Amino acid sequence: MSGDDGSDDDWFESALDDEDGDDGPADTPAAPSESEAEESASADTGPFDADSDDGQSKRSGGGSPFDDDGDTPFSEESDSSPFDDSGDDPFSSGGSGAPDADAESPDDGGGGLFDDDFATAFESAGSGDGAGDSDFEEEFESDIPRVDIGIEGLDQMIQGGIPQRHLIVTIGSAGTGKTTFGLQFLHHGLRNGENAVFLTLEQSHDAILDTASERGWGFEEYEEQGQLAIVDLDPVEMANSLDNIRGELPALIEKFGADRLVLDSVSLLEMMYDDQSRRRTEVFDFTRSLKQAGVTTMLVSEANENNPFASRHGIIEYLTDAVFILQYVRSDTGETRLAVEIQKIRNANHSRETKPYEITNDGISVYQQANIF
C-alpha cells in the first residue's frame, strides 16, 4: 500500500501508476451456500448510490433494475391458478367458462381446442398474421434506462438495448473475438462521453492499447483525458486478494464514475479455485459486488470444450443478466463462419436467431439480414 494517502484503493491506483501494493485481504462475509448463491444471483442488489468525491458519477437515484416485488401469479399463496383442478375448465362441456353454444365448433361437434387440426389451432392462438417477432415492430415500453452494445447489427437484434447496470457475459472459444467484443463495447460508451474500466487478467496494458489502436479507437487519448482506466492484474494475485478487491471495487468504480466495465476473462479467475463449491461462491460474491457498484459490466468467458453454448465451468451464465454466445458454425461443405446468438437478456426482448458476423479492422459487424447457410 502506498504510504502517501493510506486509501483503500491503492491496488487500483497502483495498477494504473505501476506501483507495488501489499494490501492484505480484508474480512469478507460468510460465503453463501451453493443453493443460496443460485437463488441470490438474480436477487435485488440495487446500484451503489454513494456520491463520488469528484462529482463524476452519473448514477441516477431511481429504482434498481433488479427489484423484485415478489408478486407472481404462480406463488404458493395465490388463491387461484390457471392450473387448478377446480372443475371450471374453460374447455370442458360443463365448466362455467364453456364456449357459447352458437360458437363454431369442429366437425365432430364437441371436440377440444386441438381436435380439428393442431397446426391450425396453433396459428389461431398466435398473433393472427403469422408474422415473426424478429423485426420488433412494436415499441418496447420500459422505465429501465438502456444502453447499446455498440456492435452494428447486434444492437438491432435487441429491442430497446441492454438494461443499464446489468451484468453481461460473452462466451466463446479461441478466436471468436471475445476481447474485441469487450473493447468495442467500451469504445461505444467512451465515444458517447461515458467513463469506462477495462480489467484484464490475460494481456498487458500496452497490448490492449495496441489492439484498440489498430482499429482507430484512440484509447490512449481517452486515458489521458481520464475517461478510461486499463488495469492489468495477475490472476493469481487477484485471486489471493479477491476479498480486498471485492470490498473496494464498488467505491472505486463510483469514484471513477465508471459507466461501463469489462473483465477479460472471468474464466482465469474461476480456474484459481479447485473446489467447485468455493468457485461458485467466489464468483457469485464478485458479480454481486459489481451489481452493487451500479456499473454496466461485460464479463468475457471461455466456452466449454464440449459445449460451445456453455461457459468453461457452467457458472457465470446463471449469475449474469445477459448471455451472448460467439461460435464457429461449420456446414456440410466444410465452410466455416462465425455466428452470434443471444441466449438470454433479462428485462428485454431479443431475437432468437443465430446470425453471422465478421471481425474486421473496424471491429465486429453482425449481418442481421443474413442467415447461417
Short mmCIF file of the C-alpha atoms (twelve columns), coordinates in Angstrom:
data_MODEL
# 
_entry.id   MODEL 
# 
loop_
_atom_site.group_PDB 
_atom_site.id 
_atom_site.type_symbol 
_atom_site.label_atom_id 
_atom_site.label_alt_id 
_atom_site.label_comp_id 
_atom_site.label_asym_id 
_atom_site.label_seq_id 
_atom_site.Cartn_x 
_atom_site.Cartn_y 
_atom_site.Cartn_z 
_atom_site.pdbx_PDB_model_num 
ATOM 1   C CA . MET A 1   0.000   0.000   0.000   1 
ATOM 2   C CA . SER A 2   1.250   3.458   -0.829  1 
ATOM 3   C CA . GLY A 3   2.169   5.496   2.169   1 
ATOM 4   C CA . ASP A 4   1.042   8.838   0.733   1 
ATOM 5   C CA . ASP A 5   -2.666  8.704   1.326   1 
ATOM 6   C CA . GLY A 6   -3.360  5.398   3.035   1 
ATOM 7   C CA . SER A 7   -6.542  4.929   0.988   1 
ATOM 8   C CA . ASP A 8   -8.103  1.570   0.290   1 
ATOM 9   C CA . ASP A 9   -7.905  1.938   -3.472  1 
ATOM 10  C CA . ASP A 10  -4.120  1.529   -3.764  1 
ATOM 11  C CA . TRP A 11  -4.449  -1.791  -5.614  1 
ATOM 12  C CA . PHE A 12  -6.421  0.047   -8.278  1 
ATOM 13  C CA . GLU A 13  -4.230  3.155   -8.415  1 
ATOM 14  C CA . SER A 14  -1.006  1.180   -8.219  1 
ATOM 15  C CA . ALA A 15  -2.135  -0.835  -11.232 1 
ATOM 16  C CA . LEU A 16  -2.572  2.418   -13.099 1 
ATOM 17  C CA . ASP A 17  0.681   4.007   -11.836 1 
ATOM 18  C CA . ASP A 18  2.844   0.823   -11.907 1 
ATOM 19  C CA . GLU A 19  3.335   0.986   -8.116  1 
ATOM 20  C CA . ASP A 20  3.599   -2.133  -5.970  1 
ATOM 21  C CA . GLY A 21  0.812   -2.797  -3.446  1 
ATOM 22  C CA . ASP A 22  0.966   -5.026  -0.418  1 
ATOM 23  C CA . ASP A 23  -2.536  -4.801  0.945   1 
ATOM 24  C CA . GLY A 24  -3.639  -7.914  2.714   1 
ATOM 25  C CA . PRO A 25  -7.059  -9.448  2.222   1 
ATOM 26  C CA . ALA A 26  -9.887  -7.789  4.047   1 
ATOM 27  C CA . ASP A 27  -12.515 -9.518  6.072   1 
ATOM 28  C CA . THR A 28  -15.333 -10.857 3.995   1 
ATOM 29  C CA . PRO A 29  -18.821 -12.018 4.994   1 
ATOM 30  C CA . ALA A 30  -19.528 -15.696 5.304   1 
ATOM 31  C CA . ALA A 31  -19.923 -17.241 1.898   1 
ATOM 32  C CA . PRO A 32  -23.413 -18.359 0.927   1 
ATOM 33  C CA . SER A 33  -24.140 -21.983 0.226   1 
ATOM 34  C CA . GLU A 34  -24.396 -23.233 -3.329  1 
ATOM 35  C CA . SER A 35  -28.190 -23.109 -3.333  1 
ATOM 36  C CA . GLU A 36  -28.212 -19.615 -1.818  1 
ATOM 37  C CA . ALA A 37  -25.744 -18.473 -4.438  1 
ATOM 38  C CA . GLU A 38  -28.002 -19.617 -7.240  1 
ATOM 39  C CA . GLU A 39  -31.090 -18.035 -5.688  1 
ATOM 40  C CA . SER A 40  -29.312 -14.785 -4.930  1 
ATOM 41  C CA . ALA A 41  -27.890 -14.434 -8.438  1 
ATOM 42  C CA . SER A 42  -30.999 -12.672 -9.669  1 
ATOM 43  C CA . ALA A 43  -31.920 -11.025 -6.356  1 
ATOM 44  C CA . ASP A 44  -32.238 -7.312  -5.745  1 
ATOM 45  C CA . THR A 45  -28.800 -5.781  -5.197  1 
ATOM 46  C CA . GLY A 46  -29.548 -2.198  -6.145  1 
ATOM 47  C CA . PRO A 47  -26.957 0.089   -7.651  1 
ATOM 48  C CA . PHE A 48  -24.325 1.705   -5.490  1 
ATOM 49  C CA . ASP A 49  -25.796 5.114   -4.660  1 
ATOM 50  C CA . ALA A 50  -22.963 6.879   -2.842  1 
ATOM 51  C CA . ASP A 51  -21.902 10.200  -4.340  1 
ATOM 52  C CA . SER A 52  -18.369 10.313  -5.726  1 
ATOM 53  C CA . ASP A 53  -15.816 12.796  -4.385  1 
ATOM 54  C CA . ASP A 54  -15.211 14.447  -7.719  1 
ATOM 55  C CA . GLY A 55  -18.807 14.566  -8.846  1 
ATOM 56  C CA . GLN A 56  -18.127 12.445  -11.896 1 
ATOM 57  C CA . SER A 57  -20.703 9.773   -11.080 1 
ATOM 58  C CA . LYS A 58  -23.608 9.648   -13.440 1 
ATOM 59  C CA . ARG A 59  -25.798 7.360   -11.330 1 
ATOM 60  C CA . SER A 60  -29.457 8.122   -11.021 1 
ATOM 61  C CA . GLY A 61  -31.265 7.638   -7.774  1 
ATOM 62  C CA . GLY A 62  -34.065 5.668   -9.406  1 
ATOM 63  C CA . GLY A 63  -35.159 2.155   -8.711  1 
ATOM 64  C CA . SER A 64  -32.884 -0.781  -9.351  1 
ATOM 65  C CA . PRO A 65  -33.453 -2.885  -12.468 1 
ATOM 66  C CA . PHE A 66  -33.045 -5.898  -10.199 1 
ATOM 67  C CA . ASP A 67  -36.060 -5.068  -7.934  1 
ATOM 68  C CA . ASP A 68  -38.432 -7.944  -7.434  1 
ATOM 69  C CA . ASP A 69  -41.644 -7.232  -5.602  1 
ATOM 70  C CA . GLY A 70  -42.344 -10.910 -5.219  1 
ATOM 71  C CA . ASP A 71  -45.797 -10.704 -6.819  1 
ATOM 72  C CA . THR A 72  -46.271 -13.644 -9.131  1 
ATOM 73  C CA . PRO A 73  -49.379 -15.414 -10.351 1 
ATOM 74  C CA . PHE A 74  -47.646 -18.721 -9.578  1 
ATOM 75  C CA . SER A 75  -46.797 -18.063 -5.913  1 
ATOM 76  C CA . GLU A 76  -47.823 -20.631 -3.362  1 
ATOM 77  C CA . GLU A 77  -50.009 -18.094 -1.563  1 
ATOM 78  C CA . SER A 78  -52.095 -17.405 -4.650  1 
ATOM 79  C CA . ASP A 79  -55.747 -18.320 -4.205  1 
ATOM 80  C CA . SER A 80  -56.258 -19.151 -7.833  1 
ATOM 81  C CA . SER A 81  -54.203 -20.788 -10.511 1 
ATOM 82  C CA . PRO A 82  -54.742 -21.345 -14.209 1 
ATOM 83  C CA . PHE A 83  -53.845 -24.966 -13.482 1 
ATOM 84  C CA . ASP A 84  -56.253 -25.610 -10.559 1 
ATOM 85  C CA . ASP A 85  -58.270 -28.820 -10.773 1 
ATOM 86  C CA . SER A 86  -61.390 -26.972 -9.714  1 
ATOM 87  C CA . GLY A 87  -63.587 -28.292 -12.453 1 
ATOM 88  C CA . ASP A 88  -64.088 -24.867 -14.025 1 
ATOM 89  C CA . ASP A 89  -62.336 -25.898 -17.183 1 
ATOM 90  C CA . PRO A 90  -62.993 -23.420 -19.998 1 
ATOM 91  C CA . PHE A 91  -62.669 -26.320 -22.428 1 
ATOM 92  C CA . SER A 92  -64.945 -28.763 -20.611 1 
ATOM 93  C CA . SER A 93  -68.583 -29.164 -21.551 1 
ATOM 94  C CA . GLY A 94  -69.799 -28.446 -18.046 1 
ATOM 95  C CA . GLY A 95  -67.424 -25.711 -16.947 1 
ATOM 96  C CA . SER A 96  -68.523 -22.183 -16.232 1 
ATOM 97  C CA . GLY A 97  -66.158 -20.926 -18.876 1 
ATOM 98  C CA . ALA A 98  -67.590 -23.087 -21.657 1 
ATOM 99  C CA . PRO A 99  -67.764 -21.540 -25.121 1 
ATOM 100 C CA . ASP A 100 -71.001 -20.032 -26.343 1 
ATOM 101 C CA . ALA A 101 -73.318 -22.635 -27.834 1 
ATOM 102 C CA . ASP A 102 -73.565 -20.540 -31.006 1 
ATOM 103 C CA . ALA A 103 -69.800 -20.515 -31.494 1 
ATOM 104 C CA . GLU A 104 -68.306 -22.531 -34.325 1 
ATOM 105 C CA . SER A 105 -67.003 -25.942 -33.351 1 
ATOM 106 C CA . PRO A 106 -65.035 -28.716 -35.076 1 
ATOM 107 C CA . ASP A 107 -66.848 -31.089 -37.419 1 
ATOM 108 C CA . ASP A 108 -67.433 -33.672 -34.688 1 
ATOM 109 C CA . GLY A 109 -69.479 -31.103 -32.793 1 
ATOM 110 C CA . GLY A 110 -67.891 -31.365 -29.364 1 
ATOM 111 C CA . GLY A 111 -64.123 -31.537 -29.636 1 
ATOM 112 C CA . GLY A 112 -61.499 -29.572 -27.733 1 
ATOM 113 C CA . LEU A 113 -59.215 -26.832 -28.954 1 
ATOM 114 C CA . PHE A 114 -56.834 -29.137 -30.826 1 
ATOM 115 C CA . ASP A 115 -59.276 -31.813 -32.024 1 
ATOM 116 C CA . ASP A 116 -59.609 -30.400 -35.521 1 
ATOM 117 C CA . ASP A 117 -56.072 -29.601 -36.575 1 
ATOM 118 C CA . PHE A 118 -53.125 -28.880 -34.304 1 
ATOM 119 C CA . ALA A 119 -51.298 -26.591 -36.753 1 
ATOM 120 C CA . THR A 120 -54.428 -24.556 -37.442 1 
ATOM 121 C CA . ALA A 121 -55.187 -24.223 -33.752 1 
ATOM 122 C CA . PHE A 122 -51.602 -23.211 -33.026 1 
ATOM 123 C CA . GLU A 123 -51.748 -20.472 -35.676 1 
ATOM 124 C CA . SER A 124 -55.076 -19.227 -34.317 1 
ATOM 125 C CA . ALA A 125 -53.523 -18.910 -30.858 1 
ATOM 126 C CA . GLY A 126 -50.764 -16.671 -32.215 1 
ATOM 127 C CA . SER A 127 -50.800 -13.107 -33.431 1 
ATOM 128 C CA . GLY A 128 -53.103 -13.962 -36.297 1 
ATOM 129 C CA . ASP A 129 -50.912 -12.525 -39.030 1 
ATOM 130 C CA . GLY A 130 -48.208 -15.187 -38.933 1 
ATOM 131 C CA . ALA A 131 -45.505 -12.548 -38.684 1 
ATOM 132 C CA . GLY A 132 -42.298 -13.316 -36.804 1 
ATOM 133 C CA . ASP A 133 -41.016 -11.320 -33.878 1 
ATOM 134 C CA . SER A 134 -37.509 -10.726 -35.197 1 
ATOM 135 C CA . ASP A 135 -38.298 -7.233  -36.522 1 
ATOM 136 C CA . PHE A 136 -39.659 -5.957  -33.184 1 
ATOM 137 C CA . GLU A 137 -42.061 -3.503  -34.808 1 
ATOM 138 C CA . GLU A 138 -43.934 -2.818  -31.587 1 
ATOM 139 C CA . GLU A 139 -42.454 -0.206  -29.292 1 
ATOM 140 C CA . PHE A 140 -40.961 -1.640  -26.131 1 
ATOM 141 C CA . GLU A 141 -42.017 0.377   -23.108 1 
ATOM 142 C CA . SER A 142 -39.814 0.293   -20.026 1 
ATOM 143 C CA . ASP A 143 -38.713 2.656   -17.290 1 
ATOM 144 C CA . ILE A 144 -35.290 0.968   -17.063 1 
ATOM 145 C CA . PRO A 145 -32.518 3.053   -18.670 1 
ATOM 146 C CA . ARG A 146 -30.885 1.155   -21.526 1 
ATOM 147 C CA . VAL A 147 -27.575 1.132   -23.348 1 
ATOM 148 C CA . ASP A 148 -26.412 -0.156  -26.724 1 
ATOM 149 C CA . ILE A 149 -23.647 -2.699  -27.097 1 
ATOM 150 C CA . GLY A 150 -22.134 -0.680  -29.938 1 
ATOM 151 C CA . ILE A 151 -21.934 -3.537  -32.452 1 
ATOM 152 C CA . GLU A 152 -23.682 -2.943  -35.749 1 
ATOM 153 C CA . GLY A 153 -26.421 -5.481  -36.392 1 
ATOM 154 C CA . LEU A 154 -26.327 -6.897  -32.882 1 
ATOM 155 C CA . ASP A 155 -27.977 -3.832  -31.349 1 
ATOM 156 C CA . GLN A 156 -30.826 -4.257  -33.837 1 
ATOM 157 C CA . MET A 157 -31.354 -7.785  -32.506 1 
ATOM 158 C CA . ILE A 158 -32.080 -6.346  -29.048 1 
ATOM 159 C CA . GLN A 159 -35.303 -4.443  -28.611 1 
ATOM 160 C CA . GLY A 160 -34.518 -1.204  -26.828 1 
ATOM 161 C CA . GLY A 161 -30.986 -2.109  -25.727 1 
ATOM 162 C CA . ILE A 162 -29.406 -3.776  -22.694 1 
ATOM 163 C CA . PRO A 163 -30.874 -2.605  -19.365 1 
ATOM 164 C CA . GLN A 164 -28.385 -0.327  -17.638 1 
ATOM 165 C CA . ARG A 165 -26.377 -1.747  -14.728 1 
ATOM 166 C CA . HIS A 166 -26.972 -5.315  -15.894 1 
ATOM 167 C CA . LEU A 167 -24.236 -7.952  -15.965 1 
ATOM 168 C CA . ILE A 168 -23.388 -9.347  -19.401 1 
ATOM 169 C CA . VAL A 169 -21.246 -12.347 -20.297 1 
ATOM 170 C CA . THR A 170 -19.782 -13.085 -23.707 1 
ATOM 171 C CA . ILE A 171 -18.925 -16.764 -24.134 1 
ATOM 172 C CA . GLY A 172 -16.792 -18.087 -26.956 1 
ATOM 173 C CA . SER A 173 -13.924 -20.345 -27.933 1 
ATOM 174 C CA . ALA A 174 -10.487 -19.151 -29.031 1 
ATOM 175 C CA . GLY A 175 -10.501 -16.802 -31.998 1 
ATOM 176 C CA . THR A 176 -14.159 -15.809 -31.871 1 
ATOM 177 C CA . GLY A 177 -13.348 -12.192 -30.966 1 
ATOM 178 C CA . LYS A 178 -14.305 -12.085 -27.281 1 
ATOM 179 C CA . THR A 179 -11.736 -9.419  -26.356 1 
ATOM 180 C CA . THR A 180 -12.639 -7.340  -29.416 1 
ATOM 181 C CA . PHE A 181 -16.297 -7.660  -28.391 1 
ATOM 182 C CA . GLY A 182 -15.487 -6.210  -24.962 1 
ATOM 183 C CA . LEU A 183 -13.270 -3.412  -26.267 1 
ATOM 184 C CA . GLN A 184 -15.902 -2.400  -28.814 1 
ATOM 185 C CA . PHE A 185 -18.489 -2.294  -26.025 1 
ATOM 186 C CA . LEU A 186 -16.257 0.121   -24.099 1 
ATOM 187 C CA . HIS A 187 -15.414 2.214   -27.175 1 
ATOM 188 C CA . HIS A 188 -19.088 2.823   -27.889 1 
ATOM 189 C CA . GLY A 189 -19.563 4.207   -24.391 1 
ATOM 190 C CA . LEU A 190 -16.379 6.297   -24.491 1 
ATOM 191 C CA . ARG A 191 -17.414 7.815   -27.797 1 
ATOM 192 C CA . ASN A 192 -20.674 8.917   -26.157 1 
ATOM 193 C CA . GLY A 193 -18.970 10.596  -23.203 1 
ATOM 194 C CA . GLU A 194 -19.120 7.717   -20.727 1 
ATOM 195 C CA . ASN A 195 -16.296 6.565   -18.430 1 
ATOM 196 C CA . ALA A 196 -15.001 3.012   -18.758 1 
ATOM 197 C CA . VAL A 197 -12.744 0.500   -16.996 1 
ATOM 198 C CA . PHE A 198 -11.020 -2.483  -18.616 1 
ATOM 199 C CA . LEU A 199 -9.712  -5.149  -16.205 1 
ATOM 200 C CA . THR A 200 -7.550  -7.725  -17.952 1 
ATOM 201 C CA . LEU A 201 -6.129  -10.916 -16.483 1 
ATOM 202 C CA . GLU A 202 -4.760  -12.134 -19.814 1 
ATOM 203 C CA . GLN A 203 -2.995  -9.294  -21.602 1 
ATOM 204 C CA . SER A 204 -0.776  -6.380  -20.697 1 
ATOM 205 C CA . HIS A 205 -1.822  -2.745  -20.589 1 
ATOM 206 C CA . ASP A 206 0.204   -1.987  -23.727 1 
ATOM 207 C CA . ALA A 207 -1.258  -4.950  -25.621 1 
ATOM 208 C CA . ILE A 208 -4.777  -3.660  -25.012 1 
ATOM 209 C CA . LEU A 209 -3.809  -0.187  -26.210 1 
ATOM 210 C CA . ASP A 210 -2.226  -1.687  -29.351 1 
ATOM 211 C CA . THR A 211 -5.355  -3.719  -30.130 1 
ATOM 212 C CA . ALA A 212 -7.557  -0.643  -29.808 1 
ATOM 213 C CA . SER A 213 -5.102  1.496   -31.782 1 
ATOM 214 C CA . GLU A 214 -5.182  -0.932  -34.725 1 
ATOM 215 C CA . ARG A 215 -8.887  -0.239  -35.034 1 
ATOM 216 C CA . GLY A 216 -8.546  3.509   -34.620 1 
ATOM 217 C CA . TRP A 217 -10.377 3.674   -31.297 1 
ATOM 218 C CA . GLY A 218 -7.946  6.087   -29.637 1 
ATOM 219 C CA . PHE A 219 -7.786  4.550   -26.168 1 
ATOM 220 C CA . GLU A 220 -4.600  6.493   -25.371 1 
ATOM 221 C CA . GLU A 221 -6.460  9.778   -25.680 1 
ATOM 222 C CA . TYR A 222 -9.316  8.553   -23.517 1 
ATOM 223 C CA . GLU A 223 -6.807  7.518   -20.863 1 
ATOM 224 C CA . GLU A 224 -5.125  10.931  -20.923 1 
ATOM 225 C CA . GLN A 225 -8.496  12.634  -20.551 1 
ATOM 226 C CA . GLY A 226 -9.331  10.491  -17.513 1 
ATOM 227 C CA . GLN A 227 -12.215 8.770   -19.272 1 
ATOM 228 C CA . LEU A 228 -10.651 5.306   -19.420 1 
ATOM 229 C CA . ALA A 229 -8.729  3.114   -16.966 1 
ATOM 230 C CA . ILE A 230 -6.968  -0.038  -18.190 1 
ATOM 231 C CA . VAL A 231 -5.839  -2.265  -15.315 1 
ATOM 232 C CA . ASP A 232 -3.800  -5.417  -15.939 1 
ATOM 233 C CA . LEU A 233 -3.840  -7.781  -12.974 1 
ATOM 234 C CA . ASP A 234 -2.114  -11.078 -12.394 1 
ATOM 235 C CA . PRO A 235 -4.863  -13.706 -11.991 1 
ATOM 236 C CA . VAL A 236 -3.071  -15.419 -9.093  1 
ATOM 237 C CA . GLU A 237 -2.607  -12.139 -7.229  1 
ATOM 238 C CA . MET A 238 -6.203  -11.185 -7.913  1 
ATOM 239 C CA . ALA A 239 -7.466  -14.499 -6.525  1 
ATOM 240 C CA . ASN A 240 -5.295  -14.129 -3.431  1 
ATOM 241 C CA . SER A 241 -6.545  -10.610 -2.744  1 
ATOM 242 C CA . LEU A 242 -10.075 -11.040 -4.128  1 
ATOM 243 C CA . ASP A 243 -11.674 -10.277 -0.755  1 
ATOM 244 C CA . ASN A 244 -9.902  -6.927  -0.662  1 
ATOM 245 C CA . ILE A 245 -10.676 -6.104  -4.279  1 
ATOM 246 C CA . ARG A 246 -14.298 -7.140  -3.936  1 
ATOM 247 C CA . GLY A 247 -14.759 -4.890  -0.921  1 
ATOM 248 C CA . GLU A 248 -13.124 -1.861  -2.525  1 
ATOM 249 C CA . LEU A 249 -14.352 -2.212  -6.100  1 
ATOM 250 C CA . PRO A 250 -17.802 -0.616  -5.764  1 
ATOM 251 C CA . ALA A 251 -16.421 2.543   -4.123  1 
ATOM 252 C CA . LEU A 252 -13.564 2.783   -6.618  1 
ATOM 253 C CA . ILE A 253 -15.888 2.423   -9.589  1 
ATOM 254 C CA . GLU A 254 -18.164 5.068   -8.123  1 
ATOM 255 C CA . LYS A 255 -15.251 7.401   -7.500  1 
ATOM 256 C CA . PHE A 256 -14.014 6.976   -11.058 1 
ATOM 257 C CA . GLY A 257 -17.546 7.498   -12.361 1 
ATOM 258 C CA . ALA A 258 -17.421 4.347   -14.493 1 
ATOM 259 C CA . ASP A 259 -20.451 3.640   -16.640 1 
ATOM 260 C CA . ARG A 260 -19.067 0.503   -18.325 1 
ATOM 261 C CA . LEU A 261 -16.653 -2.158  -17.154 1 
ATOM 262 C CA . VAL A 262 -15.147 -5.199  -18.887 1 
ATOM 263 C CA . LEU A 263 -13.355 -8.103  -17.174 1 
ATOM 264 C CA . ASP A 264 -11.282 -10.273 -19.519 1 
ATOM 265 C CA . SER A 265 -11.587 -13.010 -18.546 1 
ATOM 266 C CA . VAL A 266 -13.638 -14.449 -15.721 1 
ATOM 267 C CA . SER A 267 -12.504 -17.957 -16.751 1 
ATOM 268 C CA . LEU A 268 -8.998  -17.352 -15.401 1 
ATOM 269 C CA . LEU A 269 -10.465 -16.223 -12.112 1 
ATOM 270 C CA . GLU A 270 -12.591 -19.368 -11.932 1 
ATOM 271 C CA . MET A 271 -9.561  -21.558 -12.600 1 
ATOM 272 C CA . MET A 272 -7.908  -20.345 -9.395  1 
ATOM 273 C CA . TYR A 273 -10.288 -22.493 -7.342  1 
ATOM 274 C CA . ASP A 274 -10.184 -26.286 -7.481  1 
ATOM 275 C CA . ASP A 275 -13.271 -26.767 -5.342  1 
ATOM 276 C CA . GLN A 276 -16.466 -26.286 -7.339  1 
ATOM 277 C CA . SER A 277 -18.455 -25.062 -4.354  1 
ATOM 278 C CA . ARG A 278 -15.893 -22.402 -3.450  1 
ATOM 279 C CA . ARG A 279 -15.586 -21.406 -7.112  1 
ATOM 280 C CA . ARG A 280 -19.313 -20.739 -7.300  1 
ATOM 281 C CA . THR A 281 -19.254 -18.779 -4.042  1 
ATOM 282 C CA . GLU A 282 -16.296 -16.601 -5.003  1 
ATOM 283 C CA . VAL A 283 -17.626 -15.803 -8.468  1 
ATOM 284 C CA . PHE A 284 -21.078 -15.093 -7.071  1 
ATOM 285 C CA . ASP A 285 -19.680 -12.670 -4.476  1 
ATOM 286 C CA . PHE A 286 -17.614 -10.947 -7.148  1 
ATOM 287 C CA . THR A 287 -20.564 -10.454 -9.508  1 
ATOM 288 C CA . ARG A 288 -22.679 -9.220  -6.608  1 
ATOM 289 C CA . SER A 289 -20.083 -6.536  -5.835  1 
ATOM 290 C CA . LEU A 290 -20.296 -5.377  -9.460  1 
ATOM 291 C CA . LYS A 291 -24.074 -5.077  -9.187  1 
ATOM 292 C CA . GLN A 292 -23.645 -3.055  -6.018  1 
ATOM 293 C CA . ALA A 293 -21.302 -0.754  -7.917  1 
ATOM 294 C CA . GLY A 294 -24.116 0.086   -10.342 1 
ATOM 295 C CA . VAL A 295 -21.957 -0.263  -13.457 1 
ATOM 296 C CA . THR A 296 -22.961 -1.986  -16.697 1 
ATOM 297 C CA . THR A 297 -20.479 -4.861  -16.810 1 
ATOM 298 C CA . MET A 298 -19.390 -7.264  -19.521 1 
ATOM 299 C CA . LEU A 299 -17.556 -10.418 -18.448 1 
ATOM 300 C CA . VAL A 300 -15.613 -12.431 -21.010 1 
ATOM 301 C CA . SER A 301 -15.635 -16.214 -20.616 1 
ATOM 302 C CA . GLU A 302 -14.132 -19.151 -22.466 1 
ATOM 303 C CA . ALA A 303 -16.565 -21.729 -23.827 1 
ATOM 304 C CA . ASN A 304 -16.755 -25.267 -22.537 1 
ATOM 305 C CA . GLU A 305 -14.617 -27.626 -24.603 1 
ATOM 306 C CA . ASN A 306 -17.551 -29.992 -25.120 1 
ATOM 307 C CA . ASN A 307 -20.351 -27.459 -25.350 1 
ATOM 308 C CA . PRO A 308 -19.944 -24.154 -27.235 1 
ATOM 309 C CA . PHE A 309 -23.170 -22.867 -25.688 1 
ATOM 310 C CA . ALA A 310 -21.875 -23.022 -22.108 1 
ATOM 311 C CA . SER A 311 -19.032 -21.372 -20.211 1 
ATOM 312 C CA . ARG A 312 -15.962 -23.354 -19.168 1 
ATOM 313 C CA . HIS A 313 -17.296 -24.088 -15.680 1 
ATOM 314 C CA . GLY A 314 -21.015 -23.583 -16.346 1 
ATOM 315 C CA . ILE A 315 -21.423 -20.975 -13.620 1 
ATOM 316 C CA . ILE A 316 -21.253 -17.439 -14.932 1 
ATOM 317 C CA . GLU A 317 -24.232 -17.661 -17.310 1 
ATOM 318 C CA . TYR A 318 -26.507 -18.251 -14.305 1 
ATOM 319 C CA . LEU A 319 -25.124 -15.244 -12.411 1 
ATOM 320 C CA . THR A 320 -25.487 -12.707 -15.217 1 
ATOM 321 C CA . ASP A 321 -28.454 -10.960 -16.784 1 
ATOM 322 C CA . ALA A 322 -27.486 -11.332 -20.450 1 
ATOM 323 C CA . VAL A 323 -25.593 -14.040 -22.327 1 
ATOM 324 C CA . PHE A 324 -24.046 -13.724 -25.790 1 
ATOM 325 C CA . ILE A 325 -22.648 -16.835 -27.487 1 
ATOM 326 C CA . LEU A 326 -19.871 -16.479 -30.076 1 
ATOM 327 C CA . GLN A 327 -19.213 -19.675 -32.004 1 
ATOM 328 C CA . TYR A 328 -17.916 -21.330 -35.128 1 
ATOM 329 C CA . VAL A 329 -20.534 -22.850 -37.422 1 
ATOM 330 C CA . ARG A 330 -19.359 -25.423 -39.968 1 
ATOM 331 C CA . SER A 331 -21.523 -26.580 -42.873 1 
ATOM 332 C CA . ASP A 332 -21.542 -29.960 -44.589 1 
ATOM 333 C CA . THR A 333 -19.492 -28.424 -47.403 1 
ATOM 334 C CA . GLY A 334 -16.695 -27.544 -44.977 1 
ATOM 335 C CA . GLU A 335 -17.361 -23.789 -44.923 1 
ATOM 336 C CA . THR A 336 -16.768 -22.206 -41.520 1 
ATOM 337 C CA . ARG A 337 -18.345 -18.968 -40.366 1 
ATOM 338 C CA . LEU A 338 -18.566 -17.022 -37.131 1 
ATOM 339 C CA . ALA A 339 -22.025 -16.715 -35.623 1 
ATOM 340 C CA . VAL A 340 -23.561 -14.924 -32.649 1 
ATOM 341 C CA . GLU A 341 -26.582 -15.953 -30.625 1 
ATOM 342 C CA . ILE A 342 -28.329 -14.118 -27.795 1 
ATOM 343 C CA . GLN A 343 -29.065 -16.784 -25.223 1 
ATOM 344 C CA . LYS A 344 -30.890 -14.522 -22.754 1 
ATOM 345 C CA . ILE A 345 -31.432 -10.922 -21.701 1 
ATOM 346 C CA . ARG A 346 -33.447 -10.225 -18.584 1 
ATOM 347 C CA . ASN A 347 -35.992 -7.407  -18.889 1 
ATOM 348 C CA . ALA A 348 -35.577 -7.146  -22.656 1 
ATOM 349 C CA . ASN A 349 -36.935 -8.772  -25.790 1 
ATOM 350 C CA . HIS A 350 -34.459 -10.022 -28.337 1 
ATOM 351 C CA . SER A 351 -34.090 -12.093 -31.470 1 
ATOM 352 C CA . ARG A 352 -33.607 -15.839 -31.008 1 
ATOM 353 C CA . GLU A 353 -31.937 -16.257 -34.376 1 
ATOM 354 C CA . THR A 354 -28.282 -17.133 -34.955 1 
ATOM 355 C CA . LYS A 355 -26.624 -14.539 -37.154 1 
ATOM 356 C CA . PRO A 356 -23.232 -14.494 -38.909 1 
ATOM 357 C CA . TYR A 357 -20.624 -11.867 -38.082 1 
ATOM 358 C CA . GLU A 358 -17.165 -10.809 -39.184 1 
ATOM 359 C CA . ILE A 359 -14.160 -9.325  -37.403 1 
ATOM 360 C CA . THR A 360 -12.656 -6.528  -39.484 1 
ATOM 361 C CA . ASN A 361 -10.276 -3.620  -38.929 1 
ATOM 362 C CA . ASP A 362 -13.292 -1.649  -37.713 1 
ATOM 363 C CA . GLY A 363 -14.308 -4.294  -35.178 1 
ATOM 364 C CA . ILE A 364 -17.205 -6.755  -35.187 1 
ATOM 365 C CA . SER A 365 -20.149 -6.443  -37.569 1 
ATOM 366 C CA . VAL A 366 -23.221 -8.677  -37.333 1 
ATOM 367 C CA . TYR A 367 -25.183 -9.361  -40.505 1 
ATOM 368 C CA . GLN A 368 -28.686 -9.109  -39.160 1 
ATOM 369 C CA . GLN A 369 -30.371 -9.751  -42.520 1 
ATOM 370 C CA . ALA A 370 -28.277 -12.824 -43.323 1 
ATOM 371 C CA . ASN A 371 -28.799 -16.389 -42.189 1 
ATOM 372 C CA . ILE A 372 -26.336 -19.154 -41.383 1 
ATOM 373 C CA . PHE A 373 -26.142 -21.330 -44.510 1 
# 
